[in-house]
Amino acid sequence: MRSVVVGMVEQRKRRAIVIGAGIGGLSLGIRLQSLGFATTIVEALDGPGGRAYVRRAAGFTFDMGPTVITVPHFIEELFALQVGDPRLGRPDFPPEVLGGERIKSGISGGPATSEYVTIQPILPFYRIYFDDGTAFDYDGDPEHTREQILKLAPEDLAGYERFHADAKAIFDRGFLELGYTYFGDMGKMLQVLPDLLRLDAVRTLFSFASKYFSNDKMRQVFSFETLLVGGNPLAVPAIYAMIHFVEKTWGIHYARGGTGALVRGFVRKFEDLGGTMRYSSEVIRIDVDQVKGRGHRRNIARGVTLADDTRLPADLVISNADYVNTYLNLIDRKYRTFQPDTRLRLARESMSLVVVYFGFRDDAAHPLDLRHHNIILGPRYEGLLRDIFQRKVLAEDFSQYLHIPTLTDPSMAPPGHHAAYTLIPVPHNTRGIDWSVEGEKLVEKVLSFLDERGYIPNLRQRIVYKSFITPDYFEHTLHSYLGNAFGVEPILAQSAYFRPHNRSEDIERLYLVGASTQPGAGTPSVMMSAKMTARLIAKDFHIPLEGSSLTSQLDGTPEFVADIER
């Protein structure tokens, strides 16, 4: 009987199309293949990655987007998946990954991960430079953190102890217990609201940090991390204090060969499971059928149409593309009741970026006193954040994240050279900034700063390659609404239930995944989003999730087989 049922399933596999080969789309594609769908990922670019695309030039390799990897067991779970073993009903945070011993031992991946990519821990997590030349090395070690505080702000040591305890409580409840909670209705939101209020997790993160730290440097150290997921520390809810503990618990990691090597590993895993990649395939429309139901009309996703008029039929469609772009530009407004144009245009978008990719010669006479991840803060913190997020003006000053992977992995550059990128938060495209003019001016200012302030001495003489992207790249190449770099802004009014839902309210068999959806932006959150969306799909298509084998559960499950036949 089992072979007959499995044979029927194989003959009638549901066809799934995922729009976008970003980390969210690839993670979901792997999960859909493990659930038994025949999945095609369509990507507008000529290669995978989306925001995590790779730029290669003059012998240098540059990750164009995310470079900070954490929670390695999320990656291990994806690489361990097999067809018929969806791992959707299992504990999300098994006890063996909750401790910090993996970081101390240098073990970052796992047996399945190591077949596809090599991941290693990075210490310190970040070196944070202040405008007066002092620095703070953050590595997650409480004792070392205390030493750093004693050196820079001894008056805040007691405050750190209180912050540490309260941030851990938020992490325990907000991440370990609620991290995979899908807020599809207001009821679930109301259930957890008392806990969030009790933990003081709804006030802004900067205000939360200011309760414990009186020194401006410490307030910056313990609030800046949300900028790496598109969040303004002055506006994101304090539940994001859990990022401190996410990093502390599982560390910061690097994929040998760059994040692009992790992306390539995901592609290979997806194809090993039978999935199909399709590049240079821009989707211009999600095809929707409107059918009569019982007293109402039902909108059902039936596939996608590409820019060359090719139509790809499917039984379900998942968009890893930008949330606003998906609804506003890929779906006819007549199918959108819950997502009208006005609502989409009113969504608050995250900030954008100017990112400079540059290669430079090593110089034994001027060795780099930098780390793999460097946060270089400007003279203003709160004022600059208001300029970027509220006033949306291009300020004279700036802060930046400087990434130099060749300090860890020399293969990213030709011998005797370094590859680097520096990322500068800027406003998204709402105020008419002419980036064709202002982009180059800002890039020159930033490179001169790195040279003149001694971060990379004689950089102007040593540089051999330079390119950059601006918000126009995000808007016109990646099709991010207003050129946002991280999806919708993670403010309280756009979190949990109020964040775009992973299952469309307007169109059956249409789902979303990625930075704009629940739970939010950032590499681990995007992989969590893929698992959330996969669970919704499994529920909607009557795929059982308990146990270790999907195929063994099909035996005696006629409802599932009948649904596949419909």
N, C-alpha and C positions, 0 to 999 in steps of 0.2 A: 504493500500500500504506500509506504514512504516513497519509493522510487517513482511511483506513478504521480504522486502529488508534486514531488520535486520536479519531475519532468514537465508537468503542466505549468509550474511556476517559471521554469527556464524558457518555455516556448512563449510565454505571455509576459515577459518582463515589462514592468512599467518603464517608460522612457522619461528620463529627467533631463532637463537642461538647466545648467547653472550659468548665469551671466556674470562673467568676471573671474579671472584666475588669480585674484589676490589670495592672501593667506586664508581668509574666511571662505572663499569659494572652493579652494583646494581642500581645506579641512572638511567641508560639507560633502564635496565630491567623493572623498575617501569613505566617509560614513554612508553615503547613499549606495556606493558599490557594496559595502559590507551588508547593507540591508537588502540587497538583491535587485536594485534598480540598474537599468542600463543608462549610464550617465554620460552626457557630453558637456564639457565646459567650453564655452565660447568666449574668446578674449579679443578685444579690439586691437591690442598691441601685438607686436610680432613675437612676443615671448611672454612667459608667465610672470606673476609677481604683483601686478597692479601697482600700488604704492611701493611695493617691495621689488620693483623692477631693478635690473642691474645695468649700469652704464660701463662699457669697456672702451678705453681709448688710450693710445700711446703706450700700451703695455700695462696700464693701470686698470684695476677693477674697483668700481665704486658701487656700493649699495646705495640706491637712490632714496630709500625710505627707512623703515624701522631697522634699528641696529641693536636694541636692547632686548634680550631674550630672558625670560624668567619662567618659573613653573615647568621644569623640563618633563615632569611626568605627563603633562598634557600632550607633549610631543611624542613621548614613548607610547602612550595609548593609541594615538593615530597610526603610528608605524606598526603596532602590534595587531591591528584589525585584520580580520580575514572575512571572506564572504560567509555569511551565516553566523557571524559572531559580532553583533553590533555593539556590545558593551554599553548599552544605553540604560540598562536597568541596574547597573552595579554601583557600589558606593563611589561617589565622585572624588572623595579625598581619603583613600585608604590609609590606614595607620602608618604603613611603612614609608610614606612620602611626607609625613607631617613634621618630621624632625629635621634638624639641621646637619646631621652627620654626613649626609651626601655632599654637602658643600665642603665640609672640613676634609673629607677624604678625597675630594677632587672628582667624585663620580657625578656626572651631570646628565648623562644620557641613560642608556639601558641597552639590553641585548638586541631589541628590535631597531632602536634608533641607530645603533652603530652600524647596521647594515646599509644605511642610507646617508648618514652624515655624522661627523664628529663634533660633539659639543663639549666645551670646556668652560669652567668657571672663570670669572674675571674678578680680580681684586686690585685695588679697591673697586667698589661698584662705580663710584664717581669721585673725581676730585673737583671740589667746588671752589672756584676762585672768586674772591670779593674784589671790589674796585680799588681797595687800598693795598692790594698785593698779598694779603693773607689768604690762606686756603684751609679747607676742611676736607679730609679724606673720609668718605663714608664707606664702610665695608660690612655693616650689619653686626659687627661684634660689639656688644654692649660695653665692654671694658674699654675698648679702643675709642668708642664713641664718647664715653665719659672723659677720657683723656683729652680728646679734641675740644670738648666743651670747656673743660678746666683751663685749657690754653687760651681760648678765645672769649669765653663768657662764663667765668666761674660762678657768677651770680645765678645762672640758669641751671645749675646741675640738679638741684632739687626739683625744679620744674620739669626737667627731662624725665626723672623717675615717674612723676605723675603722668606725663604725656605717654610714656612707654606703656604704663598699665592701662590707660584709657584707650590708646590706639589698639592695643592687643584685644581689648573687649570688643571694639568695633570690628576688628579683623575676624575674631571668632564668630560673631553673629552675622556680620555683613558679607563675609567671603566664604568661610568654611560652612556655615549653615544655610545661608541664603544665596550664595553665589550662583547656583544653578536654578534658582526659583524663577519661573517664567510668570511675569505679572500680566496675564492676559485679561484680567478683570479687576475692577476696583476693589472687590472683596479681599483679595490677597494683599493689596496695598494697605488697606485699613487694618489687616491683621498684624502687620509688622510695624506700622507707624508708632504704636506705643513704645516699642523697643528702641526705635530710632530716636525718639524724643528722650527716652531715659538715658541713652548713650550720648546725648547732645550731638548727634550725627547729622542734624539738619541745618545747623548754623553753617556759615561759610568756613572753609578749611583755614583760611588765613586768620579769621577770628578765633577759631578753635585753637590754632597754634599759639596765638597771642595770649591765651589764658595761661599758658605754661611758661612762655619765654618772653622776657622783657627786652632782650638784646635783638636788634634788627637782623643780625646775621643768623641767629638761631631760628628766627621766624621764617627766614628765607630757606634755610637748609631743610626745615621740616614742612615746607609747603610747596616747593618748586616742582616736585615730581609730576603733578597733574598737568604741567605744561607739555610733558612728553606724550600725553593722550589728548591734547587739545583743550584742556580745561584751565580756566582762569582761577588761580588760587583765591582771588577775592570774591569769586562767585560760586565755585563748585561746593556741594555740600561736604561736610566734614566726614562723611562716610568714606571719602577718598583718603582719609588718614590710613586706611587699611593698606594702601600701596606700600607704606613704610614696612609693614609686616609681611606683605607678600614677598618683597625683596629680601627682607631679613630671614624669612623662613626658607626660601628656595634659592636665594642668590641671584646674581646677574651672570648671564652666560653668553658665549660667543660660538657661532658655528664656523668651523674652519672653512675658509673660502668665502666667508661672509654670509649674511642672511640669504643671499641668492643661492648658496649651497643648500640651505634648508628648503627653500622653495623648490629647487630642482629635485631634492629628495622626496618632497610631497608629490611632485608630478610623477616621479618614477613609481612611487607607491600606488598612486591612483591608477596609473597604466598597468601596473602589475596585477591590480584587482580587476582589470578589464575595462577601465574607463577610457574615454576618448577626449583628447585635447584638440581644440580647433582655434588656431591663432589668426590674426588679421581678419577677424570676423566681427565687425561692429554690429551690434543689435540696434535697430532703429524702431522696432515696435514689438511689444508683447501682444501676441494674438489672443483675442478674447471672444468667446461665443456667448451670446445671450440666449438662454433657453427658458421656456415657461416652466415654472414650478407650481407648487400648490398655493395659488393666490398671489404669487409674486414671480418676478423674473430672477433667474440665477445667472451670474456672470462666472464663466469658467475659463481658466487659462488653458490654451490649446497648443502653445508653442511660441516661437519667435520668428521674426522676419529680419534678415540681415540687410546691410547697406547695398549689397548687390542684388537684392530682391529674392535671394534664396530664402525659402520658408522651411524651418525645421520644426516639424510637429512634435509634440510631447504630451505626456499625461500630467506633468507638473512642471512648473517653472520656478526657479529660485534666483533672486537677484542679489548678487554681491556688489552691484553698482551702488553709487550714491543714492541715498533714500529719496531726496527731492527729485533728482534727475529721473529715477525709476518711474515715479508716479507722474511727474509733470510732463516728461518728454517721451516716455515709452508707452504710456497707456492713455487711450482716448478719454477725455473728461466725462463722457457719457457713462462710463463704467465706474466713475469715482464719486461715490456719495460721501464716504467717510473721509476721503482725502481730496477735497476740492482745491482748486488753485489757490484760493485765499489762505487756507490753512498751511499749505506747503510753503508759500512765500513768507509766511509769518514765522516759520521755524527759525530759531536762533542757531546760526552756523558757527562752528569753531573757527579759530583764527587760521590764517594761512602761513606760508613760510617762504623765505628765500633761502635756498640751499646752494652752497658753493662747493663744487667738487674740484680738488686741486692735487697735483702731484709735485713733489719737490725733492731735490737732491739731499741726501744725508750729508752731514758735515761733522767730522770728528772733532773739529775745534769748537763746535757749538752743539753739544749733545742735547737732545730734547729733555727737558724736565717736565714732561706731561704724562698723562695716563691714557689708557684706552678710551675712557669716557671722561670728558672734561666739561663742566658747566662754568662758563665765564660770565658772571653777573656784572651788569653795568652800574653806573652811579645811582640810578633810581630803580626801585622795585615796584612799589605800588603805583607811582605815577606812570611808569612805562606800561604797566599792565592796563591801566585805564586808557592810555593812548591807543593801545592795540585793540582791546575788546570793546570799549565803550565809545571813545571818540573816533576810533577807526582812522587815525592819522599816522603818517609815517614820521616817527620822532627822529631827532638828531642823534640821540643815544640809542643803544641796543644792548641786549644780552644774547648769548649764543651757546649752543651745544657743539663742542668740537670733538670730532670722532677721528681717532688715528688707529685704525685696525692693524697697521703694519708693526706697531709696537708689540703686538701679539702674534701676528701672522704675516711674515715678510712676503708671502706668495702673492699678496694683493698688489704688489708694485714690482717694477724691474729691479734687479740688484742695485744696491746703493741708493735707493729712493724710498720715499714714503708716500702712501696714498692717504688722503684725508678728506673729510667733508666738514663744513661748519654750517649749522642750521640756525637761522635767525627768525624768531617769531615776528610776524608782521600782520597788519589787518587783512581780512579777506576783501574781495572786490565789491565794495559798495560805495566808495567815495571817489571813484574816478582817478585813482592813482595811475599814472602812465608808466607802467613797468618797463616798457621799451627804453625809457630814459632813466627812471629811478632805480631800476634793477642793477644796471652797470655801476651807477654811482654808489649804491650801497655796498656792492661787492668790493669795489676798490677801497672804500672806507674800512670795511671789515678786514681785508687782507693787510692794509697799512697798519691797522690797530695791532694785529697779531705780530707783525714785524717790529713796530716801534715800541710796543710794550714788552717785548722780549719773550713772548710765548713761543714764537718760532723765529729766532734771530736771523737776520739777513734773508728773510723769506722772499723778498722782491728779487734778489739775485739768484736764489735757489729754485724758484718755481719754474717748472717746465711744462705744466699743463693746467688749464683752468676752464671750467664751464660752470653754468649755474642754471637754476630754474627759479621761477617766480610764481605768484598766484595765478598768472595766466596759464602756466603749465597745468596746474591742478584743474582749472576751469575748462580749458580747451582740449587738452590731451587726455586727462583722466575723467573729464566730464563731471567734476565735483561742483555742485551748485555754488555760485559766487566765488569759486576757487578755494573753498574750504579745504583744509588738509586732513581733518580728522572726523568728518561727518558733523552731525548736529552737536552743539555745545552741551557738555554734561552739567548743566545747571539742575537745580532741584526740580524745576517745572518740566524738565526733559529727562527724568530719571525713572527707572522702574516702570510702573504702569504708564507713565506719561512719556516714556521714550517710544519711538516707533516700534510697532509690534512685529514679531518675526513671522507671523501669519497674517496675510492680508485680510482686512475686514470687508473689503469690497469685492474681491475676486477669489472664488474657490480655486484651490490648487495653485495658488500663487503665494510664495514665501519670500522672506528676506533674510539675509545673513550679513554680518560684518560690523564695521565700526559704528554705524548709525543706529543699529538695532540693539536690543537688550543682549547682554548687560552693558556694553559700551565699547570704547576704543581701546587700543593697546593690543599687542600680540596675544597675550593670554586670554583677554576678554573676547577677542575675535574667535579664538578656538573654542571658548565656552559658548559663544553665540552659535557656532556650527553644531554643537551638541544639543543645545536647546531646540534649534530648528529641526534637527534630525528626529528628536523626540516627538515634536508636533507632527511631522510627516508620518512617522511610524504609527502614531495614534490615529491620524486621519485615514490611513490606508490599512488599518486593522492588522498591523504587524506586531506580534507579541514581542515583549522586550525582556521578560524574565528568563533566567537560565543562560547557558553558555552557547547554545547552538540554535540558530534560527531555523535551519532545515529540519531539525528533529521536532520542533514545535509545530511545523506545518501539518504533521500527521494528525488527522482528526480535527483540522481547523477549516471546515468547508467555507466559512464566512470569508476568510482571507482569499481563498482560491476563487470563490465566486466574485469577489470584488476585483480581482485581477482580470477576470474574464469580461467584466462590464466595460 
